[in-house]
Amino acid sequence: MKLHIAKKNVVKLRVGISGASGFGKTYSALLLAHGITQDWSKIAVIDTENASANLYSDLGPYHVLPLREPYAPERYIQAIEACEKAGMEVVIIDSISHEWIGVGGCLEIHHSLGGRFQDWAVITPRHQRFIEKILSSRCHIITTTRRKIDYSLDLGQNGKTQVVKHGTKEVTREGFEYELTVNFELVNDQHLAKASKDRTGLFMGKPEFVINSATGKKLLEWSGDHGLLEQVEQKISQCQDLEELANLYRKHPAVQQSLQELFKKRKIELSRLNGQVTKTND
């Protein structure tokens, strides 16, 4: 164990956009994604909303990956990995609600197992792997989530039970927004948004606004990711000896944490290569 001075590394953004149907989640996500990457061809939409992502094709040549039932956590993971392999920079998951309440999603899996409390011991790890994939992806991730009105049955002053409305809540497992960099809630059909969770300090407590490309640019600037990760990734693969790799590591402290595994992998490769060269010379 070793103490060190706190410092912010280059981070990949994890942004949530939630709202009721018709409030503009998909459109807002696309504008936000373009602000982050400035290249429509580097954006992919994992579409569970009956091809709704195709409605905005006039914006630019972004990619769409249709995801149909069953909406098991593993199929979402496979879709994210397909986008990563295709070289996408921003992945929009539209929406994650199906992973929770859709056909073949977590709630249906729970019901199929018997609906008992202990059955969550099987489902929770599967759901958590989906969350971990979002958090560990090399891409910037934008998720959209449906919202529904939250009710409860309370006992009134007259002693009678009454229905009480508590605003709206996201249709996914409770607590997901705490995993995000920023979580935006669309509050009406005019696409006005507010931040319900904000690690950046850019949006919390500010007036409601319309999400656009400028929002994405702000987030990218905060993240410190201006293509540096991709540049260092390429340089790692080009290193010819351990000294060169060590110098590259020391030169870029901001990406050391994000690229730790890649540095380790190349170190092993170079160590093996050096061993082979030594045997040949002997």
C-alpha positions in Angstrom: 0.0 0.0 0.0 1.3 3.4 -0.9 -0.3 6.9 -0.5 -0.2 9.3 -3.4 -1.4 12.8 -4.2 -4.9 12.8 -5.7 -5.0 13.6 -9.4 -7.7 13.4 -12.1 -6.9 11.0 -14.9 -8.3 11.0 -18.4 -11.7 9.4 -18.1 -14.3 8.0 -20.5 -17.7 9.6 -20.0 -20.7 7.7 -18.7 -23.7 9.8 -19.3 -27.4 9.0 -18.6 -30.4 10.7 -20.2 -33.8 9.8 -18.8 -37.3 11.0 -19.6 -40.8 10.0 -20.6 -41.7 8.9 -24.1 -41.6 11.7 -26.6 -39.3 13.9 -24.5 -36.4 13.5 -27.0 -34.0 11.0 -25.3 -32.6 9.6 -28.6 -32.3 12.9 -30.3 -30.6 14.5 -27.3 -28.2 11.5 -27.0 -27.2 11.8 -30.7 -26.4 15.5 -30.4 -24.5 14.9 -27.2 -22.5 12.1 -28.8 -21.6 14.3 -31.8 -20.3 17.0 -29.4 -18.0 14.5 -27.8 -16.6 13.0 -31.0 -17.2 15.5 -33.8 -17.5 12.6 -36.1 -20.9 10.9 -36.9 -19.1 7.8 -38.3 -17.6 7.1 -34.8 -21.1 7.0 -33.1 -23.1 3.8 -32.7 -26.6 3.4 -31.3 -27.6 0.1 -29.7 -31.3 0.4 -30.6 -33.9 -1.5 -28.5 -36.7 1.0 -29.4 -38.1 -0.5 -32.6 -35.6 1.3 -35.0 -36.3 4.8 -33.5 -32.6 5.6 -33.9 -33.1 5.5 -37.7 -35.5 8.5 -37.5 -32.6 11.0 -37.2 -30.4 9.6 -40.0 -30.4 13.1 -41.6 -28.1 14.3 -38.8 -25.2 12.2 -40.2 -23.8 8.8 -41.0 -23.9 7.2 -37.5 -24.2 3.5 -37.0 -27.2 1.5 -35.6 -27.0 -1.9 -34.0 -30.6 -3.2 -33.6 -31.1 -5.2 -30.4 -34.2 -7.3 -30.2 -35.6 -9.6 -27.5 -34.6 -11.4 -25.4 -33.0 -8.4 -23.6 -30.8 -10.4 -21.3 -27.8 -8.6 -19.7 -25.4 -10.8 -21.7 -26.8 -9.6 -25.1 -26.3 -6.0 -24.1 -22.7 -6.8 -23.3 -22.2 -8.5 -26.6 -23.6 -5.4 -28.4 -21.2 -3.1 -26.6 -18.3 -5.4 -27.5 -19.4 -5.3 -31.1 -19.3 -1.5 -31.1 -15.9 -1.5 -29.5 -14.5 -3.9 -32.1 -15.9 -1.7 -34.8 -13.8 1.2 -33.5 -16.6 3.3 -32.3 -15.8 6.2 -30.0 -19.2 6.9 -28.5 -21.9 4.2 -27.9 -25.5 5.1 -27.2 -27.5 2.4 -25.4 -31.1 3.3 -26.3 -32.5 2.2 -23.9 -31.2 0.2 -20.9 -34.8 -0.1 -19.5 -35.4 -3.2 -21.6 -32.5 -5.0 -19.7 -34.6 -4.6 -16.6 -38.2 -4.8 -17.6 -38.2 -6.1 -21.2 -38.8 -9.6 -22.6 -36.0 -11.7 -21.3 -34.8 -8.9 -19.0 -33.9 -9.2 -15.3 -37.5 -9.0 -14.0 -38.7 -11.7 -16.4 -35.7 -13.9 -15.6 -36.6 -13.5 -11.9 -40.2 -14.5 -12.5 -39.1 -17.5 -14.6 -36.9 -18.8 -11.7 -39.9 -18.7 -9.3 -39.9 -15.0 -8.2 -38.4 -15.8 -4.8 -36.1 -13.4 -3.0 -33.2 -15.9 -3.1 -33.4 -16.0 -6.9 -31.8 -12.5 -7.0 -28.6 -14.3 -6.1 -28.5 -15.6 -9.6 -29.8 -12.5 -11.4 -27.9 -9.7 -9.6 -24.4 -10.9 -10.7 -25.6 -11.0 -14.3 -27.0 -7.5 -14.1 -23.8 -6.3 -12.4 -21.7 -7.6 -15.2 -23.7 -5.5 -17.6 -23.1 -2.4 -15.4 -19.4 -3.2 -15.1 -19.2 -3.5 -18.9 -20.6 0.0 -19.2 -18.1 1.3 -16.7 -15.1 -0.4 -18.1 -15.7 0.2 -21.8 -13.0 2.0 -23.8 -15.8 4.0 -25.5 -17.7 6.9 -24.1 -21.1 5.5 -23.1 -24.5 7.4 -23.2 -27.5 5.5 -21.8 -31.1 6.4 -22.2 -33.7 5.3 -19.7 -37.5 5.5 -19.6 -39.2 7.2 -16.7 -42.6 6.4 -15.2 -44.8 8.0 -12.6 -44.1 6.7 -9.1 -47.1 6.0 -6.9 -47.6 4.7 -3.4 -50.6 3.7 -1.3 -50.6 5.9 1.9 -53.0 6.1 4.8 -54.7 9.5 4.8 -55.8 11.7 7.7 -59.3 10.3 7.4 -58.0 6.8 7.9 -58.6 5.8 4.3 -56.0 4.5 1.9 -55.2 7.0 -0.9 -52.9 7.0 -3.9 -50.0 9.5 -3.6 -48.0 10.6 -6.6 -44.2 11.0 -6.0 -43.0 12.3 -9.3 -41.2 10.0 -11.7 -38.6 7.4 -11.4 -36.2 5.7 -13.8 -37.2 2.3 -15.3 -34.1 0.3 -14.3 -32.6 -1.1 -11.2 -32.5 1.5 -8.4 -29.1 3.2 -8.0 -27.9 3.1 -11.6 -27.5 6.8 -11.8 -24.9 6.8 -9.0 -22.5 5.0 -11.4 -22.7 7.8 -14.0 -20.5 10.8 -14.6 -23.6 12.9 -15.3 -27.3 12.0 -15.3 -29.7 14.3 -17.2 -33.5 14.2 -16.7 -35.6 15.5 -19.6 -38.5 17.3 -17.9 -40.9 18.1 -20.8 -41.6 17.6 -24.5 -39.6 20.8 -25.2 -36.4 18.7 -24.5 -35.5 20.8 -21.4 -33.1 19.0 -19.2 -31.7 19.2 -15.7 -28.9 17.3 -13.9 -30.0 14.9 -11.2 -26.4 13.7 -10.6 -23.3 15.5 -11.7 -19.7 14.7 -10.9 -18.4 17.4 -13.2 -19.9 20.4 -11.4 -20.9 21.8 -14.8 -24.6 21.3 -14.7 -25.9 20.7 -11.1 -28.0 23.6 -9.8 -28.0 25.4 -13.2 -31.2 26.5 -15.0 -32.9 23.9 -17.3 -31.4 23.8 -20.7 -31.6 21.9 -24.1 -28.9 19.3 -24.6 -26.9 19.9 -27.8 -23.4 19.3 -29.3 -22.0 22.1 -27.1 -23.0 20.0 -24.0 -20.9 17.2 -25.4 -17.9 19.4 -26.0 -18.1 20.7 -22.4 -18.1 17.1 -21.1 -15.2 16.1 -23.3 -13.1 19.0 -22.1 -13.8 18.1 -18.5 -12.8 14.5 -19.2 -9.4 15.4 -20.5 -9.9 12.9 -23.4 -8.9 14.7 -26.5 -7.8 11.6 -28.3 -4.9 11.1 -25.9 -5.9 7.6 -24.9 -6.0 6.4 -28.5 -2.7 8.0 -29.3 -1.0 6.3 -26.3 -2.6 3.0 -27.1 -1.0 3.1 -30.6 2.4 4.1 -29.2 2.2 1.2 -26.7 1.9 -1.3 -29.5 4.8 0.3 -31.3 7.3 0.1 -28.4 10.2 -2.1 -29.2 11.8 -2.6 -25.8 11.0 -2.3 -22.1 12.9 1.0 -21.6 10.8 2.7 -24.4 7.6 1.3 -22.8 8.6 2.6 -19.3 9.4 6.1 -20.7 6.0 6.2 -22.4 4.3 5.2 -19.1 6.1 7.9 -17.2 5.4 10.5 -19.8 1.6 10.2 -19.6 0.5 9.9 -16.0 -3.1 11.0 -16.9 -3.8 7.8 -18.8 -1.8 5.3 -16.6 -4.8 4.0 -14.8 -7.0 3.7 -17.9 -4.3 1.9 -19.9 -2.8 -0.1 -17.0 -3.8 -3.5 -18.5 -2.5 -2.6 -22.0 0.9 -1.5 -20.5 1.1 -4.8 -18.6 0.2 -6.8 -21.7 2.9 -5.1 -23.8 5.5 -5.5 -21.0 4.9 -9.3 -21.0 5.1 -9.4 -24.8 8.4 -7.5 -24.8 9.8 -9.6 -22.0 9.1 -12.8 -23.9 10.5 -11.3 -27.1 13.6 -10.2 -25.3 14.0 -13.7 -23.9 13.8 -15.2 -27.4 16.3 -12.8 -28.8 18.7 -13.7 -25.9 18.4 -17.5 -26.6 19.0 -16.9 -30.3 22.2 -14.9 -29.6 23.4 -17.7 -27.3 
